[in-house]
Amino acid sequence: MASRDPRVEYESRRDAWRGRIAVLDRGHLRLSNSRLAVAAAGAVLLWLAFISNAISPWWPLAPALGFGALVVAHASLLQRLERARRAEAWYTRGLDRLAGDWSGRGRGGAQFLDDHPYARDLDLFGRGSLFELLNTATTEAGEETLAGWLRAGASTTEARARQQAVDELRAKVDFRETLAVLAAESEVSRTGSLAAWGQAPPVGLTGLAAGTLVACGVITVVVAALVFSERIESVWLLVWFTIEALIALQWRRSVHVVLGRIATADHDLALLVDVLTRVEAEPFDSPRLAAIRSALLTRGLPPSRRIARLRRLVSWLDSTRNQMFAPFALAVLLPQQLAVAIDRWHAAFGPRVVEWLSALGELEALSAMATYAFEHPHDPFPTLVDAGPLFHARGLAHPLMREAVSVRNDLALGGDEIHVAVISGSNMSGKSTLLRSVGVNVVLALAGAPVRAEELAVSPLTLGATLRVEDSLQAGHSRFYAEILRIRAIVDAARGETPLLFLLDEILHGTNSYDRRIGAEAIVRALAELGAIGLVTTHDLALTELPGKLGPIAANMHFEDRLEGGQMVFDYTMRPGVVEHSNALALMRAVGLKV
C-alpha cells in the first residue's frame, strides 16, 4: 500500500467524483423538470375536476402522489450530490497540499495558541502552520483533539499506540474519505448543543409518572369504549378528561423541558447516525482503533442502534402533531408518555453521547495524521525511546517546507552524544530553520505522527524555545525583558520530571556582548546541569567559547555562506566547528548601503 502514489490516487478519485457530480447534476435537472411537469399536470386535472367537472375528483390524486414521490427522490439525489461535491473538494484540497499550495486555504487553529509556551515559536497554529497542514478534520471535536495532541506530547506508550492506528488508517483511503464527507454534516463538538444535551441531567420523569400516564391512557380508552357502547353517559367522558388534564398538569413543566431539549438534539443525532454506522462497519486491527470501537459500544450495542431507538420515539412525537391524529394522541396523553420514554433514554445514555463525540473526535484526529502519512510516504514513524533525554536524527528537515527545496541535516543530542550544540552562522544561513525543524519534528513524533527525517530516535521531551519573542507595549516589556522571562520559564521547566529540549535562538542578543557572554554561559550551564539537551544559536562569536567551558557534553556547529556575483549563496548544511566569517557587511552593501 505504501507504493501507491498519493498524487495519482487523488487525481483518479477526484476525476471519478467529478464524473459522478456530472451524472447527478443531470439527474437533478431531470427531476426538477419532472416536478414542474407533474405540478402543471396536477393543476390542469384540478381545474378539469373541480372547475369544469369534466373528470372524476379522484384524477388529481395521481399527480399528487407522483409529485410526492418525486420530492422524496429529489431530496435523496440532492444529498448524494452534496456529498459527492464534498468528496471532490476533499481530494482537490489533498492535491493542493501535495503541490505545496495549502497555506491559508484551511483552518489554522489560531484559537489554540493561547499562552502556549512554544506554539508561536514553532508555527504550530495559525496561517501556514503545522496544524493547518495536518488538519483534515471537519468537526470541532476532531480539531480539538488534534490540537491537543500538538500542544502536549504523549507518553511513548500512547504515541506508539497512535502510530499503529495511523499506519492502519493510512491505507484506508475509502474510509477516511467517507468519514470526512459524513462528519462534515454533523455537529460533533464537545461544547456544542448535542454535547450540552448529553451532559445535562435528565428531568427525572420517574416510574411513577410513567405508570400514572399509561394508566390514564388506558382509562381513557375504557371510558370512551363504554360511552360509545352506551353503557354510561357521555358526561363521564368529559368528567374523566377534566381529571386526566389535572393529573397531566403535575408534570407539565417537566414534559415541556424534555420536549424542548430533544427538538434541538434530535437533528444533530440524526446526522450523527450515518457517521457512527460507517465507523461501526469498518474492521479495525490496531489496539487504539479497537479501543475507540469499544468506547462506542454501550452494553454490547453500537450507538447507531441506541440512537435509532430514540429517533423512533421522536418520530412518534412528530406524528402526534398531525391534525388528524393529534386529538386522539392528546386524549391518551401520548406526548407525555413519549416524553417519559425520551427522558429515560436520556438518563441511561445521555452521558455516553459525550463519550461518542470524543471517540469520533479522536478518530478524526488519527485520520488527519493518517492522511498526512499517506501524502508523505517517505516520512517514517520515529523510534520512540523510553530513556532520555535523546534526539538522534539523520536527514532531518522541516515538514512545512517543500520537500524539493529542503536541505536535510543530521543532529544527535543526548545519550552518548553531545547534549548542547552552539550554532554560529550568518544571517539567513539556516540556524533558526534548524531549530524549528527539531522542535516541530519532536511535536510530530510525540503526537504519534510520521516525521520529516530519514531516521529519528526520540525520547519524551518538554520543549522550550525563544524563536519568536516580542516586546509588549501593553505589559511594558522590552524584547530583552520578554526573552529573559521566557528563559526563566524554560529553566523552571527543566526542573520537571520530563527532560527538556531547549531551542534558544540568538540568545540574549538584546544586550551588550559582555553581559551576553556571562549570562548565556550561566543559563546554558544551568540547563545542562538540570539534564536538559538543546541548541543555542548566536551571531556573537564570543559565545562559541562556551562549549570549551562546558566540556565534552557541548560542541560548536555552524552554517556557511559565500558571495557569488554580488549575491549571497547559502547551502544550509550544518558543519562542525565555528563559522569563520559574517555576511552582515556584505548584505548591507548588496542592498546599496555604503559601508
C-alpha positions in Angstrom: 0.0 0.0 0.0 3.0 2.3 0.7 3.9 2.1 -3.0 0.7 3.9 -4.1 1.5 7.3 -5.4 -0.7 9.8 -3.5 -0.9 12.2 -6.4 -2.1 9.6 -8.9 -4.5 8.2 -6.3 -6.1 11.6 -5.6 -6.3 12.6 -9.2 -8.1 9.4 -10.1 -10.6 9.7 -7.2 -11.2 13.4 -7.8 -11.9 12.8 -11.5 -14.2 9.9 -10.6 -16.2 12.1 -8.3 -16.3 14.9 -10.9 -17.9 12.3 -13.3 -20.3 11.3 -10.6 -21.2 15.0 -10.0 -21.9 15.5 -13.7 -24.3 12.5 -13.7 -26.1 13.7 -10.5 -26.4 17.2 -11.9 -28.2 15.8 -15.0 -30.4 13.8 -12.7 -31.1 16.9 -10.7 -32.2 18.8 -13.8 -34.4 16.0 -14.9 -36.1 15.7 -11.6 -36.6 19.5 -11.4 -38.3 19.5 -14.8 -40.3 16.4 -13.9 -41.6 18.1 -10.7 -42.7 21.1 -12.8 -44.4 19.0 -15.4 -46.2 16.9 -12.7 -47.3 20.1 -10.9 -48.6 21.6 -14.1 -50.5 18.3 -14.9 -51.9 18.3 -11.4 -53.1 21.9 -11.8 -54.8 21.0 -15.1 -56.5 18.0 -13.6 -57.7 20.0 -10.6 -59.2 22.6 -13.0 -60.9 19.8 -15.0 -62.1 18.0 -11.9 -63.4 20.9 -9.8 -64.0 23.8 -12.2 -65.3 22.2 -15.3 -66.4 18.9 -13.7 -65.1 17.1 -16.8 -63.3 14.3 -14.9 -63.6 12.5 -11.6 -62.2 14.3 -8.5 -60.0 11.2 -7.9 -57.9 12.0 -11.0 -55.8 14.8 -9.3 -54.7 12.2 -6.7 -52.4 10.5 -9.2 -50.2 13.6 -9.9 -50.3 14.5 -6.2 -48.8 11.1 -5.3 -46.4 11.3 -8.2 -45.2 14.7 -7.1 -44.7 13.5 -3.5 -42.6 10.6 -4.8 -40.5 13.0 -6.9 -39.9 15.3 -3.9 -38.6 12.3 -1.9 -36.4 11.1 -4.8 -35.1 14.7 -5.4 -34.2 15.2 -1.8 -32.2 11.9 -1.8 -30.4 12.9 -5.0 -29.5 16.4 -3.7 -28.0 14.7 -0.6 -25.9 12.4 -2.8 -24.9 15.4 -4.9 -23.8 17.4 -1.9 -21.8 14.5 -0.6 -20.2 14.0 -4.0 -19.2 17.7 -4.1 -17.6 17.4 -0.6 -15.7 14.3 -1.7 -14.4 16.0 -4.8 -13.4 19.0 -2.7 -11.6 16.8 -0.3 -9.3 15.3 -3.0 -8.8 18.8 -4.5 -7.5 20.1 -1.2 -5.3 17.0 -0.9 -3.8 17.7 -4.3 -3.2 21.3 -3.2 -1.3 20.0 -0.2 0.8 17.8 -2.4 1.6 20.7 -4.6 2.6 22.8 -1.6 -0.2 25.2 -2.2 -2.1 24.8 1.1 -1.1 27.8 3.3 -4.0 30.0 4.1 -6.6 27.7 2.5 -7.6 25.7 5.6 -8.4 26.3 9.2 -5.2 27.2 11.0 -6.5 26.8 14.6 -5.3 30.2 15.8 -7.7 29.8 18.7 -5.4 27.1 20.1 -2.4 29.5 20.5 -3.5 31.0 23.8 -0.4 31.3 26.1 1.2 28.1 24.9 4.9 28.2 25.8 6.3 27.3 22.3 3.4 27.2 19.8 4.2 30.5 18.2 7.9 29.8 18.1 7.3 26.6 16.1 4.4 27.8 14.0 2.1 25.1 15.4 -1.1 27.1 14.8 -2.2 29.9 12.6 -1.8 30.6 8.9 0.8 28.3 7.2 1.1 26.3 10.5 1.6 22.6 11.2 -2.0 22.4 12.3 -3.2 23.8 9.0 -1.1 21.3 7.1 -2.4 18.3 9.2 -5.9 19.4 9.8 -8.4 17.5 7.6 -10.9 17.2 10.4 -14.3 18.5 9.6 -15.7 18.7 13.1 -14.9 20.7 16.2 -14.2 17.6 18.3 -11.7 16.4 15.7 -9.9 19.7 15.6 -9.8 20.0 19.4 -8.3 16.5 19.7 -5.7 17.1 17.0 -4.7 20.5 18.6 -4.5 18.9 22.0 -2.1 16.3 20.7 0.1 19.0 19.1 0.0 21.2 22.2 1.2 18.4 24.6 3.4 15.4 23.9 2.1 11.9 24.8 3.9 9.1 26.6 5.9 6.7 24.5 3.2 4.0 25.1 0.4 6.4 23.9 2.4 7.7 21.0 3.2 4.1 19.8 -0.5 3.2 20.0 -1.3 6.2 17.8 1.4 5.2 15.4 -0.2 1.8 14.9 -3.6 3.4 14.4 -2.3 6.0 12.0 -0.4 3.3 10.0 -3.6 1.3 9.7 -5.8 4.2 8.7 -3.2 5.4 6.1 -4.2 2.5 3.8 -7.9 3.1 4.3 -8.4 5.9 1.8 -12.1 5.0 1.3 -12.8 5.1 5.0 -11.0 8.4 5.5 -12.9 9.9 2.6 -16.3 8.7 3.9 -15.5 9.8 7.4 -14.6 13.3 6.2 -17.7 13.6 4.0 -20.2 12.3 6.6 -18.7 14.0 9.6 -19.0 17.4 7.8 -22.8 17.1 8.1 -22.7 16.5 11.9 -22.3 18.7 15.0 -19.5 16.7 16.5 -18.4 19.0 19.3 -17.6 18.7 22.9 -19.1 22.1 23.5 -22.0 22.1 21.0 -25.7 21.7 21.6 -25.6 17.9 21.3 -22.8 17.6 23.9 -24.7 20.1 26.2 -27.8 18.0 25.9 -25.9 14.8 26.7 -24.2 16.4 29.8 -27.4 18.0 31.1 -29.1 16.0 33.9 -32.3 14.2 33.0 -35.5 15.9 34.0 -36.4 13.0 36.2 -39.8 11.7 34.9 -39.8 8.7 37.2 -41.5 5.4 37.1 -44.5 6.9 39.0 -45.0 9.4 36.2 -44.7 6.7 33.5 -47.2 4.4 35.3 -49.7 7.1 36.0 -49.7 8.4 32.5 -50.0 4.9 31.0 -52.9 4.2 33.4 -54.6 7.5 32.3 -54.3 6.5 28.7 -55.8 3.0 29.4 -58.7 4.6 31.4 -59.4 7.0 28.6 -59.8 4.1 26.1 -62.0 2.2 28.5 -64.3 5.2 29.3 -64.5 6.1 25.6 -65.5 2.5 24.8 -68.2 2.4 27.5 -69.6 5.8 26.2 -69.7 4.7 22.6 -71.3 1.4 23.6 -73.9 3.5 25.5 -73.1 1.7 28.8 -72.5 5.0 30.5 -73.4 8.6 29.9 -71.1 10.7 27.8 -70.8 13.2 30.6 -68.5 10.7 32.3 -66.0 11.1 29.4 -65.9 14.8 30.0 -65.5 14.3 33.7 -62.6 11.9 33.1 -60.9 14.3 30.6 -61.0 17.0 33.3 -59.5 14.7 35.9 -56.9 13.5 33.3 -55.9 17.1 32.5 -55.4 17.9 36.2 -53.2 14.8 36.5 -51.1 15.7 33.4 -50.7 19.2 34.9 -48.5 17.8 37.6 -45.7 17.0 35.1 -46.5 19.8 32.5 -43.2 21.7 33.2 -41.0 18.6 33.1 -42.6 17.4 29.9 -42.1 20.8 28.3 -38.4 20.8 29.2 -37.9 17.3 27.8 -39.6 18.0 24.5 -37.8 21.4 24.2 -34.4 19.8 24.6 -34.9 16.9 22.3 -36.1 19.2 19.5 -32.5 20.6 19.3 -30.6 17.4 19.9 -32.6 15.2 17.5 -31.4 17.0 14.4 -27.7 16.5 15.4 -28.3 12.9 16.4 -29.9 12.1 13.1 -26.8 13.4 11.2 -24.5 11.6 13.6 -26.1 8.2 12.9 -24.6 8.0 9.4 -21.1 8.6 10.7 -21.5 6.1 13.6 -22.9 3.5 11.2 -19.9 3.8 8.9 -17.4 3.6 11.8 -19.2 0.5 13.2 -19.0 -1.2 9.9 -15.2 -0.8 9.4 -12.9 -3.6 10.6 -10.0 -2.4 12.8 -6.9 -4.3 13.9 -4.8 -1.8 15.9 -5.4 -1.7 19.6 -6.2 2.0 19.6 -8.8 1.8 16.9 -10.3 -1.3 18.6 -10.5 0.7 21.8 -12.4 3.5 20.0 -14.8 0.9 18.8 -15.2 -0.4 22.3 -15.8 3.2 23.6 -18.7 3.5 21.1 -20.4 0.3 22.4 -23.0 0.7 25.1 -24.0 -2.6 26.9 -22.9 -4.5 23.8 -24.9 -2.5 21.4 -23.5 0.1 18.9 -24.6 3.7 19.4 -26.4 3.8 16.0 -28.9 1.3 17.3 -29.3 3.2 20.6 -29.9 6.4 18.7 -32.3 4.7 16.3 -34.5 3.8 19.2 -34.5 7.4 20.4 -35.3 8.6 16.9 -38.3 6.3 16.7 -39.7 7.9 19.9 -39.1 11.3 18.3 -40.8 10.2 15.1 -43.9 9.1 17.1 -43.8 12.5 18.9 -43.8 14.3 15.5 -46.8 12.3 14.4 -48.8 13.5 17.4 -48.7 16.9 15.8 -50.7 15.7 12.8 -54.1 17.4 12.7 -55.9 14.1 12.2 -54.0 12.2 14.9 -53.4 14.9 17.4 -56.8 14.8 19.2 -56.5 11.0 19.8 -52.9 11.4 20.9 -53.8 14.1 23.4 -56.7 12.1 24.7 -54.5 9.2 25.8 -51.6 11.6 26.9 -49.3 10.1 24.2 -46.9 13.2 24.1 -46.5 13.0 27.8 -45.8 9.2 27.7 -43.2 9.7 24.9 -41.6 12.5 27.0 -41.2 10.0 29.8 -39.6 7.4 27.4 -37.2 10.1 26.0 -36.2 11.2 29.5 -35.5 7.7 30.5 -33.3 7.2 27.3 -31.5 10.4 28.3 -30.9 9.2 31.8 -29.5 5.9 30.5 -27.4 7.0 27.5 -27.1 10.8 27.7 -23.7 10.7 29.4 -22.5 8.3 26.7 -23.2 10.9 24.0 -20.2 12.9 25.1 -18.1 9.7 25.0 -19.3 9.0 21.5 -18.4 12.5 20.4 -14.9 12.2 22.0 -14.3 8.9 20.3 -15.3 10.3 16.9 -13.1 13.3 17.6 -10.1 11.0 18.3 -10.8 9.0 15.2 -10.9 12.2 13.1 -7.5 13.3 14.6 -6.0 9.9 13.8 -7.5 10.1 10.3 -5.9 13.6 9.8 -2.4 12.2 10.7 -3.0 9.1 8.6 -3.8 11.4 5.6 -0.5 13.2 6.2 1.2 9.8 6.4 -0.4 8.7 3.1 0.6 12.0 1.4 4.2 11.7 2.6 5.0 8.0 2.1 8.8 8.7 2.6 8.3 10.2 6.0 8.9 7.4 8.6 7.5 6.9 12.1 10.2 7.8 14.6 11.7 5.3 17.1 10.3 6.2 20.5 12.8 5.6 23.3 11.7 5.5 26.9 15.0 6.6 28.5 16.2 10.1 27.7 16.9 12.8 27.0 17.5 11.8 23.4 17.2 13.3 20.0 19.1 11.5 17.2 18.1 12.4 13.7 19.5 11.6 10.2 18.3 13.6 7.2 16.2 16.0 9.3 14.1 18.6 7.5 11.2 20.9 8.2 7.7 19.5 7.3 6.3 22.9 6.4 8.9 23.4 3.6 8.6 21.9 0.1 10.5 18.6 0.1 12.1 19.6 -3.3 13.9 22.6 -1.7 14.5 21.2 1.8 18.2 20.6 2.8 18.5 17.8 5.3 20.9 17.7 8.2 22.0 15.2 10.8 21.8 16.0 14.5 22.5 13.9 17.6 21.8 15.2 21.1 21.7 13.2 24.3 22.7 9.7 25.1 26.4 9.1 24.3 26.4 12.2 22.0 26.7 15.9 22.9 24.0 17.5 25.0 24.5 21.1 23.9 25.3 22.5 20.4 26.2 26.2 19.9 25.4 27.0 16.3 27.1 30.0 14.7 26.5 31.4 11.2 25.5 34.3 9.1 22.1 35.8 8.7 19.6 33.7 6.7 22.1 30.7 6.7 19.6 28.3 8.3 20.2 28.4 12.0 16.6 29.3 13.0 15.1 26.9 10.5 17.2 24.0 12.0 15.8 24.9 15.5 12.3 24.9 14.2 12.9 21.6 12.3 14.0 20.0 15.5 11.1 21.3 17.5 8.3 20.6 15.0 9.6 17.0 14.5 9.5 16.4 18.2 5.9 17.6 18.3 5.0 15.3 15.4 6.9 12.4 17.0 5.2 12.7 20.4 1.8 13.2 18.8 2.1 9.8 17.1 2.7 11.1 13.5 5.4 10.5 10.9 8.4 12.9 10.9 10.3 14.7 8.2 13.6 12.8 8.6 15.2 9.7 7.1 15.5 8.3 10.7 14.7 9.7 14.1 15.0 8.3 17.6 13.5 10.5 20.3 12.5 10.2 23.9 9.7 12.1 25.7 10.8 15.7 25.9 9.5 19.0 27.2 10.1 21.8 24.7 11.3 25.3 25.5 12.0 27.9 22.7 12.9 31.5 22.2 12.5 31.7 18.4 9.8 34.3 18.4 10.0 36.6 21.4 8.3 40.0 21.0 8.1 43.1 23.2 4.8 44.1 24.7 3.5 47.6 24.9 0.6 46.6 27.0 2.7 44.8 29.6 5.5 47.4 29.3 8.1 44.7 28.5 11.0 45.2 26.1 12.1 42.4 23.8 15.1 41.6 26.1 12.9 41.6 29.2 10.4 39.3 27.5 13.2 37.0 26.5 14.7 36.6 30.0 11.1 35.9 31.3 10.8 33.2 28.7 14.2 31.8 29.6 13.3 31.7 33.3 10.2 29.7 32.4 12.4 27.3 30.3 14.8 26.8 33.3 11.8 26.1 35.5 10.5 23.6 33.0 13.9 21.8 33.1 13.3 21.0 36.7 10.3 18.9 35.8 10.1 15.1 35.5 10.3 15.1 31.7 13.7 16.1 30.3 13.8 19.4 28.5 14.9 20.1 24.9 15.8 23.9 24.6 15.9 25.8 21.4 17.5 29.2 22.2 17.7 31.5 19.1 20.2 34.4 19.2 20.4 34.1 22.9 20.4 37.4 24.8 21.1 39.4 21.6 19.3 42.4 23.1 22.1 43.2 25.5 25.9 44.1 25.2 28.4 41.4 24.4 29.9 41.3 27.9 26.6 40.7 29.6 25.6 38.3 26.9 28.6 36.1 27.3 28.3 35.9 31.0 24.5 35.4 31.0 24.5 32.9 28.2 27.1 30.8 29.9 25.2 30.8 33.2 21.9 29.9 31.5 23.2 27.1 29.3 25.3 25.7 32.2 22.3 25.6 34.5 20.2 23.9 31.8 22.9 21.3 31.2 23.2 20.6 34.9 19.5 20.0 35.1 19.9 17.3 32.5 18.5 19.3 29.5 19.7 19.0 25.9 19.4 21.6 23.2 20.6 24.1 20.7 21.8 27.7 21.1 22.3 29.9 18.0 24.3 33.1 18.0 25.9 35.8 15.9 28.3 36.6 18.7 31.4 34.6 18.1 32.4 35.1 21.7 29.7 32.7 22.7 31.5 30.0 20.7 33.9 29.7 23.6 31.1 28.2 25.7 31.5 24.6 24.6 35.1 24.6 25.8 33.9 25.7 29.2 31.1 23.0 29.4 33.4 20.2 28.4 32.7 17.2 26.2 28.9 17.5 26.5 29.0 20.6 24.2 30.2 21.3 20.8 30.3 24.1 18.2 28.4 23.8 14.9 28.0 26.3 12.1 26.3 27.2 8.8 28.3 28.8 5.9 27.6 31.1 3.1 29.6 32.7 0.2 29.3 35.7 -2.1 28.9 35.0 -5.8 28.3 37.8 -8.3 27.2 40.2 -5.6 24.6 37.7 -4.3 24.7 35.7 -1.1 24.6 31.9 -1.6 23.7 29.5 1.2 23.9 25.7 1.2 22.0 25.3 4.5 24.2 22.5 5.6 25.4 22.3 9.2 29.1 21.6 9.8 31.2 21.1 12.9 33.2 23.9 14.3 32.8 27.7 14.4 31.9 29.9 11.4 34.8 31.8 10.1 33.1 35.0 8.8 30.0 37.0 8.8 27.8 38.2 5.9 26.4 41.3 7.6 28.6 43.9 5.8 28.2 42.1 2.5 24.4 42.1 2.9 24.3 45.8 3.7 26.5 46.5 0.6 24.2 44.2 -1.5 21.2 46.4 -0.7 23.0 49.6 -1.6 24.3 50.8 1.8 27.7 52.4 1.7 29.5 50.6 4.5 
